[in-house]
Structure formats: structure tokens, C-alpha cells
Amino acid sequence: MLQPRVPSRLFPLSRLLPSTPHRHSYSSSPSSSATTTTPTTPYVRDHVPPPPIEAANPSTPSATFEADRPDPSTESFALRTYKPRTPGVRHLKRPINDHLWRGRCYLPLTFPRKGQHIGGRNHSGQIRVRHRGGGAKRRIRIVDFLRVEPGKHTVDRIEYDPGRSAHLALVTHDGTRKKSYILAAQGLRAGDQVESFRQGLPQELIESLGGVMDKGLIAAKTVFKGNCLPLHLIPQGTLVFNVGLRKGGRGQLCRGAGTFAMVLGAGEEYEKYAKEHREEDESEENVARLPDGTWAVEKEKEKEKQKEKDKGLERGRDGREWKDMYINVKLKSGEIRRIHREACATIGTASNTHWNRRQLGKAGRSRWLGIRPTVRGVAMNAFEHPHGGGRGKSKGNVQPQSIWGQLTKGGFKTRKRRNVNQFVVVARPRSVTKKKKSKRGKKEKRKN
């Protein structure tokens, strides 16, 4: 049996979010529902707990991600290590998740994972995904990414899911007693209550507000971790996960462990973009001038067409202006994306935030997870890989490329110029840009 030992050092935490209280009482005031909690760090020697963290006001906007992150000097966390009784345990590190359910999963919401696709093969038995095969038996959990059913749900337990890095929460509807799996938010525990407001605000909540539909009051009653809301009901600066892309669609973005996005509010970028392009079109002269002087008429026709286009783009089918139909959301990669105002999002951060700091300790644990070994190209024969063959460790004076001959370094682009995503306001920084920024930072440090 593996025996945990006390880690001898603290690991800095830069992504741990402050744990906010979770209360659902429409009759109570927002100030009375807010309490303070003091996070504790188990298995840490001579650890002084940080000061209590005040609950954040959900209506207070924050401009950047850094403003919502705690100070690394005051926050810390520990990974569970073990006595090195065997070589495979010496480097084993695991996040401390003592709150997870230790029994079996809820079988009515699962089905067995069987078939030859487990080994990365298609219907004809040919390998389509390398480095997959074997592993322990699994059952696929049916997760509710839509969160359409209204009403309060009580969290029965938090479970480990072998099919994803984040944890799952088994919830029960208080009225129908129907059970379902949802993605667990960081800090969500058994006994908490979550609710979905995708179908609208309940009558009980509207009566408690006295009929005043103020966004700040609504946020004080609805914005709690684990709750699912449309984007237009979420205050600016709120951290969310399991973000949808379409109206009435399921959550698709920020579903991995520790991921989150930030709501930036209604987007005005498109209005500015359309205005700039309209001015450019008006400044350009039509060079196709006809001998009879009809070029002015053609120019007027083009202006009318452009105005009709702008009207159709600035207003949607329901008559709402374009800038009010979409909300700007900043993703973890730095990309700012325009998403429909009726798309869903869950308040908080995806659970199991320390998952990226784990260490498996030995190759056998990768095999238990269904991951097969990866062989380097220079270690293969010439007919197996472009880097293969030759004497020694030489790759044959060829450009670094994949096993299929595609270039892998130097910022090789695969997206076509005409295939541009119109919903991306600010693109994420690419690898070449990151390298340039790092070089500039090193030069500035040397000068200083």
C-alpha cells in the first residue's frame, strides 16, 4: 500500500481562484449571503494559513486575468508524494483530492467503452491515431453539457472521470429526483446546490427582486459557482467555463481541468470594423470610368449596396443590433472571441486545477491510461520515418518534419488565408510571436 509522506517544500500557485461561498436563498439579501472562508492546505509542514479571502462582488468588473489571480506569495498548495519503497513511486506526485467519491460510478448514466477504436483503429482495422492501445477497462459517463433543465439541483458527490481531466458532479433535481452528470466547478462539494437559468429567471426570483430587473441585483442572486447562465446575464469580468458557441447549444470551450474564460461584455469591435471599411470604400475612386460619363451612377449604386449590406450585418433576425447580439469572451490562450449572447456558460473554474502538475512516476502508469510508447524518428529505419536511417543519430540533413512529411518547426502555417474565423476579435498569440516577445524581454533585461 502506498503511504503518503509530508512534502518538504511548497509549490507556488498562480492559477488558484479564491473560493467564494455558495448559497442559494432568494429571500436573503446579497450581503447576508456572502461569508468568508479560509482555505486550508493538508499535508503541509509548518504551514501558516493565508488571511481569509473576502467574497468577490459578482457585479464588479475586472479588466485582466491577473486581477482575479491571488498573490503567489500568499497562496500555496501541496502535491501528495510517497515514500520511495519502489523506483516507480519515488517520482510519483498526485494532487490531493480527498473529497472524491471512492465507490463506483452511477451505472444508469454510463455505458462500456468497447471496440477497436480503443487501439486507435478505424472500422477496417487500420491505425488512424498512433500511440493508443491497452489500458484499464472504462465506462463512458454521459455528461449533461446543455444544462437546460431549470430548477435547483443538489450535488450528491464529486467523482473522478477517467475520460477527462476535470471532475464530474452527480446532481439530483430537487423536484423530479432525476440524476445527471455535470462538469464540477472548482470548490464544488457534496450538499451544494446548483441551478440553470437558460430557460429564464424563475418567478420566485423575480418576486424577491420586487419586479426590478436590474443586472446587478440579478447577478447577486444567480452568479454562484456551478450555476449555468446565458452570457448576457453574466457580469463583466466574471470567470466562466464550459462555454457554448451557439444559441441553444452545448458547452464546448474551457472544459479541461483548471481552464476558464473571462466575460468582457458586449462587443463594439464589429461596429468600429464596419465603420473603418465603409470609410475606405468611400475614399476609393472607381477607376472604370465610361466615355459617356456613367461612372458616377455606378458609384452611387455601389454605395447603396454597401448601405444595404451594413444594415443586414448591423441587425440580426430579431432586429437587435449586431454589437448587442454578441459578447466578447477572452479565452485562456489569450484569444478574444465573439459569442452569441444566448450561449451558455458555467460560473467558476473547471475543477482539478492542479492536474497539470502531476507526475506519473513510471511508464507503466501511462500504459494503464491507454497510452503506448512514442518512438523518435531518428531511431527508426529510413522507410519508416523521414528522419530514419543513416549512421549514428543523424536525421539525414532534412528539415524537421512529421512521419507524414509535414514541416513541424519554423511557424509552418496550415490555415488558408481565405478561411478566416469571423468570430475571432483578437487572435491568440502564435509560437513565432511568443518567441519574438521572449527575445525582446531578454534584451531588455540585459540592458537593465
C-alpha beads as a LAMMPS data file, in Angstrom:
LAMMPS data file: protein, C-alpha beads

448 atoms
447 bonds

1 atom types
1 bond types

-500.0 500.0 xlo xhi
-500.0 500.0 ylo yhi
-500.0 500.0 zlo zhi

Masses

1 110.0

Atoms # bond

1 1 1 0.000 0.000 0.000
2 1 1 1.290 3.450 -0.891
3 1 1 1.991 5.535 2.197
4 1 1 1.858 9.305 1.742
5 1 1 4.563 11.421 3.247
6 1 1 4.723 15.091 4.045
7 1 1 6.183 17.101 1.152
8 1 1 9.229 19.102 2.110
9 1 1 8.507 22.154 0.015
10 1 1 5.607 24.300 -1.065
11 1 1 4.718 24.727 -4.700
12 1 1 3.766 28.238 -5.904
13 1 1 0.227 28.607 -7.143
14 1 1 -0.620 31.117 -9.848
15 1 1 -3.971 29.802 -11.021
16 1 1 -5.843 29.006 -7.823
17 1 1 -9.010 31.053 -7.677
18 1 1 -10.429 32.436 -4.416
19 1 1 -13.123 30.146 -3.069
20 1 1 -16.407 32.049 -2.893
21 1 1 -19.329 30.988 -0.716
22 1 1 -22.143 29.042 -2.307
23 1 1 -25.583 29.979 -1.073
24 1 1 -28.978 29.896 -2.754
25 1 1 -31.534 31.880 -0.835
26 1 1 -33.604 34.262 -2.911
27 1 1 -35.230 35.767 0.171
28 1 1 -31.965 36.799 1.836
29 1 1 -30.021 39.892 0.833
30 1 1 -26.749 39.607 -1.119
31 1 1 -24.743 40.975 1.777
32 1 1 -26.078 38.405 4.221
33 1 1 -25.388 35.511 1.855
34 1 1 -21.706 36.426 1.498
35 1 1 -19.396 34.834 4.025
36 1 1 -15.663 34.421 4.342
37 1 1 -13.768 31.169 4.033
38 1 1 -10.213 30.295 4.930
39 1 1 -8.563 27.774 2.585
40 1 1 -6.522 25.082 4.260
41 1 1 -3.602 23.112 2.873
42 1 1 -3.389 19.496 4.118
43 1 1 -0.187 17.520 4.474
44 1 1 1.986 20.623 4.683
45 1 1 4.500 21.040 7.461
46 1 1 4.830 24.406 9.256
47 1 1 2.239 25.953 7.001
48 1 1 0.762 29.296 8.050
49 1 1 -2.740 29.662 6.569
50 1 1 -3.267 32.770 4.439
51 1 1 -5.634 35.519 5.593
52 1 1 -9.359 34.984 4.882
53 1 1 -10.440 35.854 1.370
54 1 1 -13.411 38.155 1.058
55 1 1 -16.162 37.063 -1.290
56 1 1 -15.919 38.928 -4.575
57 1 1 -18.808 41.101 -5.685
58 1 1 -20.104 39.487 -8.889
59 1 1 -21.089 42.833 -10.376
60 1 1 -17.608 44.319 -10.027
61 1 1 -15.777 44.159 -13.398
62 1 1 -12.131 43.245 -13.667
63 1 1 -10.018 44.274 -16.628
64 1 1 -7.464 41.469 -16.838
65 1 1 -6.878 37.885 -15.791
66 1 1 -4.126 38.906 -13.397
67 1 1 -6.535 40.929 -11.294
68 1 1 -8.505 37.783 -10.404
69 1 1 -5.496 35.664 -9.540
70 1 1 -4.289 35.574 -5.936
71 1 1 -0.833 36.640 -4.914
72 1 1 1.537 33.638 -5.302
73 1 1 3.440 34.735 -2.210
74 1 1 0.349 34.272 -0.003
75 1 1 -1.150 31.151 -1.624
76 1 1 0.360 27.680 -1.821
77 1 1 -0.653 24.138 -2.429
78 1 1 0.867 20.716 -1.897
79 1 1 1.117 17.586 -4.011
80 1 1 0.911 14.196 -2.396
81 1 1 4.207 12.311 -2.505
82 1 1 5.092 8.821 -1.255
83 1 1 7.966 7.053 0.436
84 1 1 10.267 5.633 -2.274
85 1 1 9.765 1.974 -1.434
86 1 1 9.946 1.176 -5.175
87 1 1 11.516 3.082 -8.091
88 1 1 8.090 3.735 -9.623
89 1 1 6.877 5.542 -6.512
90 1 1 9.918 7.767 -5.990
91 1 1 8.829 10.421 -8.504
92 1 1 5.082 9.888 -8.139
93 1 1 3.167 13.111 -7.388
94 1 1 -0.596 13.460 -7.230
95 1 1 -2.988 16.308 -6.457
96 1 1 -4.745 15.984 -3.104
97 1 1 -8.395 15.209 -3.880
98 1 1 -9.670 13.595 -0.704
99 1 1 -13.207 14.826 -1.395
100 1 1 -13.698 12.470 -4.377
101 1 1 -16.185 9.602 -4.253
102 1 1 -14.411 6.286 -3.641
103 1 1 -17.166 3.989 -4.900
104 1 1 -18.356 3.023 -8.362
105 1 1 -19.922 5.419 -10.840
106 1 1 -23.684 5.793 -11.296
107 1 1 -24.257 2.930 -13.754
108 1 1 -27.546 4.154 -15.379
109 1 1 -25.631 7.163 -16.733
110 1 1 -22.725 5.132 -18.176
111 1 1 -22.022 2.599 -20.905
112 1 1 -18.967 0.375 -21.508
113 1 1 -16.107 1.612 -23.663
114 1 1 -15.577 -1.219 -26.124
115 1 1 -14.449 -1.650 -29.721
116 1 1 -11.323 -1.498 -31.820
117 1 1 -11.291 2.300 -31.685
118 1 1 -9.596 1.925 -28.293
119 1 1 -6.421 0.991 -30.160
120 1 1 -6.699 3.994 -32.490
121 1 1 -8.108 1.956 -35.386
122 1 1 -10.982 2.642 -37.758
123 1 1 -13.721 0.294 -38.995
124 1 1 -11.294 -1.535 -41.308
125 1 1 -8.670 -2.100 -38.609
126 1 1 -6.138 0.440 -39.877
127 1 1 -4.334 2.642 -37.356
128 1 1 -5.560 6.227 -37.611
129 1 1 -4.296 7.515 -34.244
130 1 1 -0.886 6.360 -33.065
131 1 1 0.260 5.671 -29.512
132 1 1 -3.074 4.343 -28.280
133 1 1 -3.994 0.918 -27.016
134 1 1 -4.459 -1.208 -23.940
135 1 1 -5.247 0.349 -20.598
136 1 1 -7.725 -0.433 -17.876
137 1 1 -11.406 -1.023 -18.562
138 1 1 -13.515 2.110 -18.627
139 1 1 -17.122 3.194 -18.714
140 1 1 -18.156 6.312 -20.617
141 1 1 -20.023 8.845 -18.467
142 1 1 -22.962 10.627 -20.107
143 1 1 -22.341 14.264 -19.196
144 1 1 -25.008 16.959 -19.477
145 1 1 -23.263 19.834 -21.276
146 1 1 -26.548 21.543 -22.189
147 1 1 -27.806 22.299 -18.654
148 1 1 -31.269 23.146 -19.996
149 1 1 -33.435 21.721 -17.203
150 1 1 -34.439 24.521 -14.805
151 1 1 -34.765 24.234 -11.054
152 1 1 -32.380 23.595 -8.219
153 1 1 -30.097 20.554 -8.268
154 1 1 -28.350 19.152 -5.211
155 1 1 -24.814 17.812 -5.580
156 1 1 -24.682 14.203 -4.378
157 1 1 -20.941 13.649 -4.819
158 1 1 -17.861 14.631 -6.804
159 1 1 -16.452 11.809 -8.941
160 1 1 -13.290 11.056 -10.879
161 1 1 -13.786 10.551 -14.609
162 1 1 -11.116 8.540 -16.476
163 1 1 -12.224 10.091 -19.767
164 1 1 -11.329 13.702 -18.898
165 1 1 -9.007 15.715 -16.692
166 1 1 -11.732 17.629 -14.813
167 1 1 -14.003 16.067 -12.197
168 1 1 -17.720 15.355 -12.526
169 1 1 -20.550 16.157 -10.139
170 1 1 -23.528 13.820 -9.768
171 1 1 -26.546 16.058 -9.171
172 1 1 -30.202 15.319 -8.385
173 1 1 -33.103 17.570 -9.358
174 1 1 -34.965 18.619 -6.228
175 1 1 -38.372 18.314 -7.904
176 1 1 -38.179 15.362 -10.294
177 1 1 -35.348 13.496 -8.467
178 1 1 -33.689 12.915 -11.830
179 1 1 -29.928 12.379 -11.693
180 1 1 -27.354 13.702 -14.150
181 1 1 -23.621 14.273 -14.509
182 1 1 -22.278 17.800 -14.948
183 1 1 -18.778 19.267 -15.033
184 1 1 -17.779 20.179 -11.491
185 1 1 -16.591 23.683 -10.724
186 1 1 -13.537 24.206 -8.536
187 1 1 -14.638 24.225 -4.900
188 1 1 -17.978 22.497 -5.507
189 1 1 -18.733 19.901 -2.812
190 1 1 -21.439 17.409 -1.897
191 1 1 -24.513 19.121 -0.489
192 1 1 -24.164 22.322 -2.550
193 1 1 -26.965 23.459 -4.819
194 1 1 -26.605 24.492 -8.451
195 1 1 -29.160 25.852 -10.871
196 1 1 -29.549 26.563 -14.574
197 1 1 -31.118 29.802 -15.813
198 1 1 -31.055 29.032 -19.548
199 1 1 -34.864 28.864 -19.663
200 1 1 -35.196 32.248 -17.950
201 1 1 -35.403 33.597 -14.432
202 1 1 -37.785 31.761 -12.070
203 1 1 -40.879 33.591 -10.827
204 1 1 -39.732 33.259 -7.229
205 1 1 -36.537 35.158 -8.026
206 1 1 -38.405 37.917 -9.877
207 1 1 -40.769 38.389 -6.924
208 1 1 -37.852 38.581 -4.488
209 1 1 -36.378 41.412 -6.572
210 1 1 -39.641 43.357 -6.351
211 1 1 -40.095 43.378 -10.104
212 1 1 -36.901 45.414 -10.628
213 1 1 -34.899 43.797 -13.449
214 1 1 -31.511 45.205 -12.544
215 1 1 -28.461 43.311 -13.815
216 1 1 -26.529 43.879 -10.594
217 1 1 -29.337 42.516 -8.397
218 1 1 -29.866 39.548 -10.714
219 1 1 -26.147 38.760 -10.637
220 1 1 -26.108 38.920 -6.820
221 1 1 -28.779 36.203 -6.751
222 1 1 -27.629 33.975 -9.615
223 1 1 -23.850 34.252 -10.121
224 1 1 -22.541 31.414 -7.941
225 1 1 -20.057 28.698 -8.823
226 1 1 -21.650 25.839 -10.689
227 1 1 -24.646 27.822 -11.957
228 1 1 -25.312 27.900 -15.706
229 1 1 -26.441 31.207 -17.221
230 1 1 -26.695 32.865 -20.633
231 1 1 -23.751 35.114 -21.372
232 1 1 -25.827 38.313 -21.320
233 1 1 -26.752 37.693 -17.644
234 1 1 -23.127 37.293 -16.545
235 1 1 -21.385 40.474 -15.295
236 1 1 -18.279 41.790 -16.973
237 1 1 -15.067 40.317 -15.569
238 1 1 -16.606 37.043 -14.338
239 1 1 -14.628 33.831 -14.797
240 1 1 -16.595 31.064 -16.514
241 1 1 -16.015 27.616 -18.024
242 1 1 -17.955 25.152 -20.206
243 1 1 -18.769 27.994 -22.598
244 1 1 -21.091 27.384 -25.530
245 1 1 -20.607 28.705 -29.058
246 1 1 -24.187 28.793 -30.363
247 1 1 -27.596 29.811 -29.149
248 1 1 -29.219 26.787 -27.544
249 1 1 -26.062 24.690 -27.988
250 1 1 -23.997 22.746 -25.505
251 1 1 -20.846 23.908 -23.769
252 1 1 -17.752 23.393 -25.909
253 1 1 -14.947 25.670 -24.673
254 1 1 -12.915 25.554 -21.447
255 1 1 -13.865 22.048 -20.330
256 1 1 -10.414 20.790 -19.296
257 1 1 -9.074 20.805 -15.745
258 1 1 -8.297 24.289 -14.427
259 1 1 -9.422 26.117 -17.574
260 1 1 -11.556 29.252 -17.556
261 1 1 -12.548 32.228 -19.686
262 1 1 -13.387 35.828 -18.849
263 1 1 -16.530 37.663 -19.936
264 1 1 -15.566 41.059 -21.369
265 1 1 -19.070 42.356 -22.109
266 1 1 -20.878 43.400 -25.289
267 1 1 -18.577 43.809 -28.262
268 1 1 -18.121 47.099 -30.075
269 1 1 -15.269 45.847 -32.251
270 1 1 -17.522 44.996 -35.178
271 1 1 -19.048 48.475 -35.264
272 1 1 -15.574 50.012 -35.411
273 1 1 -14.503 47.489 -38.059
274 1 1 -17.548 48.187 -40.265
275 1 1 -17.068 51.944 -39.932
276 1 1 -13.410 51.775 -40.989
277 1 1 -14.191 49.641 -44.031
278 1 1 -17.051 51.944 -45.013
279 1 1 -14.732 54.951 -44.937
280 1 1 -12.170 53.103 -47.052
281 1 1 -14.801 52.266 -49.661
282 1 1 -15.980 55.883 -49.819
283 1 1 -12.414 57.198 -50.206
284 1 1 -11.623 54.896 -53.116
285 1 1 -12.399 56.123 -56.638
286 1 1 -13.931 53.955 -59.306
287 1 1 -11.252 53.719 -61.988
288 1 1 -13.644 52.116 -64.513
289 1 1 -14.841 55.441 -65.949
290 1 1 -17.020 55.115 -69.040
291 1 1 -16.816 57.526 -72.037
292 1 1 -20.441 58.662 -71.657
293 1 1 -19.851 59.727 -68.064
294 1 1 -21.888 56.973 -66.348
295 1 1 -19.199 56.190 -63.762
296 1 1 -20.906 58.385 -61.152
297 1 1 -24.106 56.342 -61.437
298 1 1 -22.167 53.116 -60.897
299 1 1 -20.529 54.620 -57.842
300 1 1 -23.901 55.580 -56.348
301 1 1 -25.186 52.045 -56.921
302 1 1 -22.185 50.609 -55.087
303 1 1 -22.819 52.948 -52.155
304 1 1 -26.461 51.838 -51.940
305 1 1 -25.414 48.171 -51.983
306 1 1 -22.907 48.813 -49.233
307 1 1 -25.554 50.540 -47.091
308 1 1 -27.902 47.572 -47.520
309 1 1 -25.084 45.218 -46.508
310 1 1 -24.328 47.272 -43.417
311 1 1 -27.992 47.259 -42.396
312 1 1 -28.184 43.497 -42.735
313 1 1 -24.965 42.977 -40.769
314 1 1 -25.661 45.502 -38.024
315 1 1 -29.061 43.985 -37.200
316 1 1 -29.916 40.346 -36.669
317 1 1 -33.101 38.478 -37.479
318 1 1 -34.767 39.644 -34.268
319 1 1 -33.993 43.318 -35.007
320 1 1 -31.288 43.544 -32.349
321 1 1 -28.089 45.393 -33.188
322 1 1 -25.066 43.279 -34.018
323 1 1 -22.955 44.612 -31.168
324 1 1 -25.703 43.681 -28.674
325 1 1 -26.209 40.179 -30.104
326 1 1 -22.682 39.008 -29.260
327 1 1 -20.494 39.079 -26.152
328 1 1 -16.705 39.247 -26.205
329 1 1 -15.080 36.450 -24.190
330 1 1 -11.356 36.153 -23.505
331 1 1 -10.137 32.554 -23.565
332 1 1 -7.229 31.062 -21.652
333 1 1 -4.997 31.183 -24.747
334 1 1 -5.364 34.968 -24.990
335 1 1 -7.832 34.847 -27.874
336 1 1 -10.879 37.127 -27.691
337 1 1 -13.873 35.532 -29.360
338 1 1 -17.322 36.898 -30.159
339 1 1 -20.038 34.535 -28.851
340 1 1 -23.832 34.784 -29.050
341 1 1 -25.483 36.402 -26.042
342 1 1 -27.807 33.408 -25.515
343 1 1 -24.947 30.876 -25.412
344 1 1 -24.421 29.126 -22.080
345 1 1 -21.564 29.400 -19.595
346 1 1 -20.958 27.980 -16.124
347 1 1 -19.706 30.223 -13.331
348 1 1 -16.286 29.421 -11.879
349 1 1 -13.263 27.434 -12.981
350 1 1 -13.128 23.822 -14.109
351 1 1 -12.212 21.545 -11.216
352 1 1 -8.927 19.708 -10.550
353 1 1 -6.785 22.796 -11.124
354 1 1 -3.538 21.038 -10.072
355 1 1 -3.873 18.265 -12.662
356 1 1 -1.144 19.714 -14.898
357 1 1 1.431 19.408 -12.088
358 1 1 1.031 15.662 -11.586
359 1 1 3.855 13.175 -12.270
360 1 1 3.044 9.589 -13.213
361 1 1 6.315 8.283 -11.803
362 1 1 6.767 5.354 -14.206
363 1 1 5.970 4.212 -17.727
364 1 1 3.504 1.612 -16.512
365 1 1 1.032 4.249 -15.400
366 1 1 0.903 5.580 -18.962
367 1 1 0.075 2.079 -20.166
368 1 1 -2.732 1.875 -17.583
369 1 1 -4.146 5.051 -19.119
370 1 1 -4.081 3.530 -22.616
371 1 1 -1.032 5.470 -23.838
372 1 1 1.549 3.486 -25.809
373 1 1 5.239 4.454 -26.165
374 1 1 6.376 7.118 -28.628
375 1 1 9.450 6.246 -30.721
376 1 1 11.686 9.027 -32.052
377 1 1 12.015 9.367 -35.817
378 1 1 15.831 9.225 -35.789
379 1 1 15.613 5.818 -34.101
380 1 1 13.558 4.346 -36.959
381 1 1 14.554 2.921 -40.311
382 1 1 14.632 5.038 -43.441
383 1 1 11.353 3.649 -44.830
384 1 1 9.510 4.267 -41.540
385 1 1 10.209 7.964 -40.991
386 1 1 11.826 10.872 -42.914
387 1 1 14.363 11.200 -40.081
388 1 1 15.191 7.492 -40.086
389 1 1 18.192 5.623 -41.428
390 1 1 21.824 6.629 -41.593
391 1 1 24.650 6.041 -39.151
392 1 1 24.520 7.347 -35.638
393 1 1 21.974 9.926 -34.556
394 1 1 21.854 11.899 -37.798
395 1 1 18.448 12.602 -39.340
396 1 1 19.851 12.799 -42.868
397 1 1 20.151 16.569 -43.390
398 1 1 16.399 17.066 -43.813
399 1 1 14.055 19.666 -42.368
400 1 1 12.264 18.616 -39.142
401 1 1 9.023 17.023 -40.236
402 1 1 6.402 14.570 -39.107
403 1 1 6.103 10.942 -40.120
404 1 1 3.808 12.068 -42.978
405 1 1 6.314 14.627 -44.302
406 1 1 4.692 17.806 -42.951
407 1 1 7.053 20.505 -41.637
408 1 1 6.919 20.813 -37.857
409 1 1 9.059 23.849 -36.990
410 1 1 9.588 27.448 -38.046
411 1 1 5.963 28.572 -37.805
412 1 1 4.649 26.395 -40.639
413 1 1 1.066 27.539 -41.260
414 1 1 -1.713 25.233 -42.391
415 1 1 -4.744 27.558 -42.280
416 1 1 -5.614 29.168 -45.611
417 1 1 -5.862 32.940 -45.768
418 1 1 -9.413 32.912 -47.063
419 1 1 -10.560 30.572 -44.282
420 1 1 -10.752 33.222 -41.557
421 1 1 -12.906 32.847 -38.462
422 1 1 -15.166 35.896 -38.422
423 1 1 -15.941 35.485 -34.715
424 1 1 -12.342 35.946 -33.569
425 1 1 -11.836 39.560 -32.492
426 1 1 -8.216 39.183 -31.316
427 1 1 -6.287 36.092 -32.401
428 1 1 -4.278 34.142 -29.878
429 1 1 -0.504 34.756 -29.860
430 1 1 1.213 32.221 -32.091
431 1 1 4.515 30.481 -31.404
432 1 1 6.583 32.829 -33.565
433 1 1 5.107 35.869 -31.803
434 1 1 5.858 34.357 -28.413
435 1 1 9.468 33.775 -29.403
436 1 1 9.838 37.388 -30.520
437 1 1 8.381 38.655 -27.259
438 1 1 10.687 36.445 -25.205
439 1 1 13.734 37.698 -27.157
440 1 1 12.716 41.313 -26.574
441 1 1 12.305 40.639 -22.862
442 1 1 15.763 39.052 -22.625
443 1 1 17.356 42.008 -24.435
444 1 1 15.672 44.489 -22.098
445 1 1 16.887 42.545 -19.058
446 1 1 20.429 42.583 -20.388
447 1 1 20.289 46.345 -20.961
448 1 1 18.999 46.947 -17.454

Bonds

1 1 1 2
2 1 2 3
3 1 3 4
4 1 4 5
5 1 5 6
6 1 6 7
7 1 7 8
8 1 8 9
9 1 9 10
10 1 10 11
11 1 11 12
12 1 12 13
13 1 13 14
14 1 14 15
15 1 15 16
16 1 16 17
17 1 17 18
18 1 18 19
19 1 19 20
20 1 20 21
21 1 21 22
22 1 22 23
23 1 23 24
24 1 24 25
25 1 25 26
26 1 26 27
27 1 27 28
28 1 28 29
29 1 29 30
30 1 30 31
31 1 31 32
32 1 32 33
33 1 33 34
34 1 34 35
35 1 35 36
36 1 36 37
37 1 37 38
38 1 38 39
39 1 39 40
40 1 40 41
41 1 41 42
42 1 42 43
43 1 43 44
44 1 44 45
45 1 45 46
46 1 46 47
47 1 47 48
48 1 48 49
49 1 49 50
50 1 50 51
51 1 51 52
52 1 52 53
53 1 53 54
54 1 54 55
55 1 55 56
56 1 56 57
57 1 57 58
58 1 58 59
59 1 59 60
60 1 60 61
61 1 61 62
62 1 62 63
63 1 63 64
64 1 64 65
65 1 65 66
66 1 66 67
67 1 67 68
68 1 68 69
69 1 69 70
70 1 70 71
71 1 71 72
72 1 72 73
73 1 73 74
74 1 74 75
75 1 75 76
76 1 76 77
77 1 77 78
78 1 78 79
79 1 79 80
80 1 80 81
81 1 81 82
82 1 82 83
83 1 83 84
84 1 84 85
85 1 85 86
86 1 86 87
87 1 87 88
88 1 88 89
89 1 89 90
90 1 90 91
91 1 91 92
92 1 92 93
93 1 93 94
94 1 94 95
95 1 95 96
96 1 96 97
97 1 97 98
98 1 98 99
99 1 99 100
100 1 100 101
101 1 101 102
102 1 102 103
103 1 103 104
104 1 104 105
105 1 105 106
106 1 106 107
107 1 107 108
108 1 108 109
109 1 109 110
110 1 110 111
111 1 111 112
112 1 112 113
113 1 113 114
114 1 114 115
115 1 115 116
116 1 116 117
117 1 117 118
118 1 118 119
119 1 119 120
120 1 120 121
121 1 121 122
122 1 122 123
123 1 123 124
124 1 124 125
125 1 125 126
126 1 126 127
127 1 127 128
128 1 128 129
129 1 129 130
130 1 130 131
131 1 131 132
132 1 132 133
133 1 133 134
134 1 134 135
135 1 135 136
136 1 136 137
137 1 137 138
138 1 138 139
139 1 139 140
140 1 140 141
141 1 141 142
142 1 142 143
143 1 143 144
144 1 144 145
145 1 145 146
146 1 146 147
147 1 147 148
148 1 148 149
149 1 149 150
150 1 150 151
151 1 151 152
152 1 152 153
153 1 153 154
154 1 154 155
155 1 155 156
156 1 156 157
157 1 157 158
158 1 158 159
159 1 159 160
160 1 160 161
161 1 161 162
162 1 162 163
163 1 163 164
164 1 164 165
165 1 165 166
166 1 166 167
167 1 167 168
168 1 168 169
169 1 169 170
170 1 170 171
171 1 171 172
172 1 172 173
173 1 173 174
174 1 174 175
175 1 175 176
176 1 176 177
177 1 177 178
178 1 178 179
179 1 179 180
180 1 180 181
181 1 181 182
182 1 182 183
183 1 183 184
184 1 184 185
185 1 185 186
186 1 186 187
187 1 187 188
188 1 188 189
189 1 189 190
190 1 190 191
191 1 191 192
192 1 192 193
193 1 193 194
194 1 194 195
195 1 195 196
196 1 196 197
197 1 197 198
198 1 198 199
199 1 199 200
200 1 200 201
201 1 201 202
202 1 202 203
203 1 203 204
204 1 204 205
205 1 205 206
206 1 206 207
207 1 207 208
208 1 208 209
209 1 209 210
210 1 210 211
211 1 211 212
212 1 212 213
213 1 213 214
214 1 214 215
215 1 215 216
216 1 216 217
217 1 217 218
218 1 218 219
219 1 219 220
220 1 220 221
221 1 221 222
222 1 222 223
223 1 223 224
224 1 224 225
225 1 225 226
226 1 226 227
227 1 227 228
228 1 228 229
229 1 229 230
230 1 230 231
231 1 231 232
232 1 232 233
233 1 233 234
234 1 234 235
235 1 235 236
236 1 236 237
237 1 237 238
238 1 238 239
239 1 239 240
240 1 240 241
241 1 241 242
242 1 242 243
243 1 243 244
244 1 244 245
245 1 245 246
246 1 246 247
247 1 247 248
248 1 248 249
249 1 249 250
250 1 250 251
251 1 251 252
252 1 252 253
253 1 253 254
254 1 254 255
255 1 255 256
256 1 256 257
257 1 257 258
258 1 258 259
259 1 259 260
260 1 260 261
261 1 261 262
262 1 262 263
263 1 263 264
264 1 264 265
265 1 265 266
266 1 266 267
267 1 267 268
268 1 268 269
269 1 269 270
270 1 270 271
271 1 271 272
272 1 272 273
273 1 273 274
274 1 274 275
275 1 275 276
276 1 276 277
277 1 277 278
278 1 278 279
279 1 279 280
280 1 280 281
281 1 281 282
282 1 282 283
283 1 283 284
284 1 284 285
285 1 285 286
286 1 286 287
287 1 287 288
288 1 288 289
289 1 289 290
290 1 290 291
291 1 291 292
292 1 292 293
293 1 293 294
294 1 294 295
295 1 295 296
296 1 296 297
297 1 297 298
298 1 298 299
299 1 299 300
300 1 300 301
301 1 301 302
302 1 302 303
303 1 303 304
304 1 304 305
305 1 305 306
306 1 306 307
307 1 307 308
308 1 308 309
309 1 309 310
310 1 310 311
311 1 311 312
312 1 312 313
313 1 313 314
314 1 314 315
315 1 315 316
316 1 316 317
317 1 317 318
318 1 318 319
319 1 319 320
320 1 320 321
321 1 321 322
322 1 322 323
323 1 323 324
324 1 324 325
325 1 325 326
326 1 326 327
327 1 327 328
328 1 328 329
329 1 329 330
330 1 330 331
331 1 331 332
332 1 332 333
333 1 333 334
334 1 334 335
335 1 335 336
336 1 336 337
337 1 337 338
338 1 338 339
339 1 339 340
340 1 340 341
341 1 341 342
342 1 342 343
343 1 343 344
344 1 344 345
345 1 345 346
346 1 346 347
347 1 347 348
348 1 348 349
349 1 349 350
350 1 350 351
351 1 351 352
352 1 352 353
353 1 353 354
354 1 354 355
355 1 355 356
356 1 356 357
357 1 357 358
358 1 358 359
359 1 359 360
360 1 360 361
361 1 361 362
362 1 362 363
363 1 363 364
364 1 364 365
365 1 365 366
366 1 366 367
367 1 367 368
368 1 368 369
369 1 369 370
370 1 370 371
371 1 371 372
372 1 372 373
373 1 373 374
374 1 374 375
375 1 375 376
376 1 376 377
377 1 377 378
378 1 378 379
379 1 379 380
380 1 380 381
381 1 381 382
382 1 382 383
383 1 383 384
384 1 384 385
385 1 385 386
386 1 386 387
387 1 387 388
388 1 388 389
389 1 389 390
390 1 390 391
391 1 391 392
392 1 392 393
393 1 393 394
394 1 394 395
395 1 395 396
396 1 396 397
397 1 397 398
398 1 398 399
399 1 399 400
400 1 400 401
401 1 401 402
402 1 402 403
403 1 403 404
404 1 404 405
405 1 405 406
406 1 406 407
407 1 407 408
408 1 408 409
409 1 409 410
410 1 410 411
411 1 411 412
412 1 412 413
413 1 413 414
414 1 414 415
415 1 415 416
416 1 416 417
417 1 417 418
418 1 418 419
419 1 419 420
420 1 420 421
421 1 421 422
422 1 422 423
423 1 423 424
424 1 424 425
425 1 425 426
426 1 426 427
427 1 427 428
428 1 428 429
429 1 429 430
430 1 430 431
431 1 431 432
432 1 432 433
433 1 433 434
434 1 434 435
435 1 435 436
436 1 436 437
437 1 437 438
438 1 438 439
439 1 439 440
440 1 440 441
441 1 441 442
442 1 442 443
443 1 443 444
444 1 444 445
445 1 445 446
446 1 446 447
447 1 447 448
